[in-house]
Amino acid sequence: MNLLKNNVKLAGLLIISGMIAGILSIASAVDSPNYLTEATANAAQVSIAALFQFILCLTYIGFAILLYPIVKKYNKSLALGFLSFRITSGVVLIIGTVILLSILVVSQEFVKSSSENQWAFEAFGNILKITRDYINHIFMVFTIGTGNLLLYILFLKVKLIPKWLSFWGISGTLLSIAASILLLFGIVEVITVEYLALNAPTGIFELVLGFWLIIKGFNKEFVM
């Protein structure tokens, strides 16, 4: 029993750790309009961002691995769906990490190349950057969001956490998915007031949920 309670607390710690890793995985040099020169000038920043994006991947998968043995006892289908989408989101993050490091390589080659050949590196770099944006802000959000919805619905059904917290998680996740859909169709842009406002409820919820699991844990005892 103590091991199960400790796993729940550790899952909460992984949520907090994932949020920190997510902040540190931001590569402002790559997000700059002049990323082909900025990435090389800030190579250490880009490499550190890639490292923390990989750590973020580990926190996503680790969170699911810790909770799956517990929640599957209440609803195996929802628990399996949650685990599957979490693993998928981890794979998507790894792909995003590889692309981030590839942008750094292209940036370094762009800086070293002659002006006649720079257009090729610029074209390839733009493809990589656009792909990374789609992966990080759309496909990753879809996969992690779907998995989270399944988990929060399970929480709501069996009351492992208070209902208000489950409803908050579900509504916040739906808003984040909506933000990604708007981004996909070009209605909003990344790092705008509208985009951040739609994602804010999820960010605050995850912070609250992380501390809730660390301090209070689940509402009911684990049932074998």
Secondary structure, DSSP 8 states (H G I E B T S, - for coil): -HHHHHHHHHHHHHHHHHHHHHHHT--HHHHSTTHHHHHHHTHHHHHHHHHHHHHHHHHHHHHHHHHHHHHTTT-HHHHHHHHHHHHHHHHHHHHHHHHHHHHHHHHHHHHHS-TTTHHHHHHHHHHHHHHHHHIIIIIHHHHHHHHHHHHHHHHHHHTSS-HHHHHHHHHHHHHHHHHHHHHHTTSS-TTSHHHHHHHHHHHHHHHHHHHHHHHT--SS----
